[in-house]
Amino acid sequence: MRNDLMLPFHEHITALMRELELTSRLLRDLYDLLPMYKIRVHITLYYLNVILPCLAKTLRDMMIYIDNNQLSLPSQWTLMNERLGDQGGIPLVHRFFLYNEFVVQVIRLLSRCL
C-alpha cells in the first residue's frame, strides 16, 4: 500500500508499519518467554485476555478497509485512518503504540524477579 500511495501518506504508513512490526516482535518474544516462566504464566493470562481481543479487533477492522477493492488506495488508507482514529479519539498509530507498551509491561510482569 505504501509503495502505491503518494508521498504525503508515506510517513504515517511507515510509522504504522513500524508499530505493527514491533507488535509482532513483542508477541513472539512473549511466546518465547512463556516456557521459561511457566510458574508465572497464570499471572499474565488475565492481562493477555484484555489486550489480545482488542488488538485482534483493530486488525480485523483494518482489514475491512485494506481488502475493499472498490475503494482506491488513497481512499482505503484515509478512511481506515480516519474512522479507526475516531474510535476513542486516538490515531491508529498511537493505538498500536499503546498496545505495544501494554505488551511490554506484560513481558516485564512475566519475567520479573520474585
N, C-alpha and C positions, 0 to 999 in steps of 0.2 A: 504494500500500500504506500509506504513512504517513498519508494522509488518512482511511483507513478503520479504522485501528487506534486504540486508546485512548491517552490522553496519556502513560502511562509508557513507551511504545515510541518516542515522537517523538524524544527526544534521541539515542538510539542510531541510529535510521534516518537522522536528519538528518546525523549525523557520518559514517555510511557513504556517504550520498549526496554529501556534500562531497568525500570521498576519491575516489569514483568519477568525479565531475566533474573533479577535479584530474588523475586518471589520464588521462582523455580529453584534457584540455588539454595535458598534458605530451607525450603521444604525437603529438598534432597539431603541437606545437612542434618535436618531434624530426623529424617528417616534413618540416616546412618548412625545417629547417636542413640536411638531408641534401644537397640540391643545392649549397648554398653551400660545403660542406666535403667535396666528393667525394673528395679525396685521403685523408681520414681515415675514411671510411665503413667500410673493411675492419677498422679497429681496433675499432669499436663493434659490429660484427656478432656477434662471439663473445658479448659481454655481452647483446645483444638475444636471441640464441638461448638464453640461460639464462633471462631474465626473462619473455619473451613466452609460452612454453608454460606456465609456472607461473601467470601471470595468466589465460591462456585457460582453464586447468583450474579455477581458482577461480570464474571467471564461469560456466562450464558447470555446476559443482556448485551454484552459487547458483540457476541457472535450474531445476534439478530441483525445488527447493522452491517457487520462485515460480510455476512452471507447473502445480503439483499442485493441481487444483481440488477434490480430495477432502478437502483439509485446509482448515480455517478460516484466515483471515488471521493471527490471533494464533499459531496453531499453525505456519503456514508460517514466520513470522518467528522464532519461538522455536526450532523445530527447526533451521532453517538457521543461526541464530546459534550455537546450542549445538554442533551437530555439526561445523560448519566451524571453530568456535573450538577444538574439541578436537584438531583436526589441528595438531600442532606446539605446542599449548598457547598459541597466540596468538589473541586475539579477532579476529574478522573485520575490524573497522575498523582494527586495528593492522597486520594483514596488508597492507591496501591502503596504509597509511602507509609501510610498508617497501618495497612495490613502487614507490611514488612517489619515495621517497628514492633508490632504485636508479636509476630513470629519470633523475632529476635529475643523478646522478653520470655517467650515460652521456652526457647532454647536455653536461655540463662537459668530459668527455673528448673529445667530438667537437669542441667549439668552443674548446678551449684554444689558447693561443698555442704555436707550435712553437719 
